[in-house]
Amino acid sequence: MDDKNLIWLIAGCVLVYFGYKWLKKRQELGLPIERAFVPPTFQYTDFMTPAEEAIYAAKLTESTDY
């Protein structure tokens, strides 16, 4: 394997790793993964039912990551 292919392999692994962390964080906040790929101009709550929005708000207020 030459150096160029090795660089692409490492870059791909890094993207997969951070994508996995991003999706896990969405799950922790109670956001559904199937709605993870909405355009960034929309608020998360634009696509939520009232029950999902309440769960999301509760998760944000109980966060202890200061």
HELIX and SHEET records of a PDB file:
HELIX    1   1 ASP A    3  GLU A   28  1                                  26    
HELIX    2   2 ILE A   33  ARG A   35  5                                   3    
HELIX    3   3 TYR A   44  PHE A   47  5                                   4    
HELIX    4   4 PRO A   50  THR A   61  1                                  12    
END                                                                             
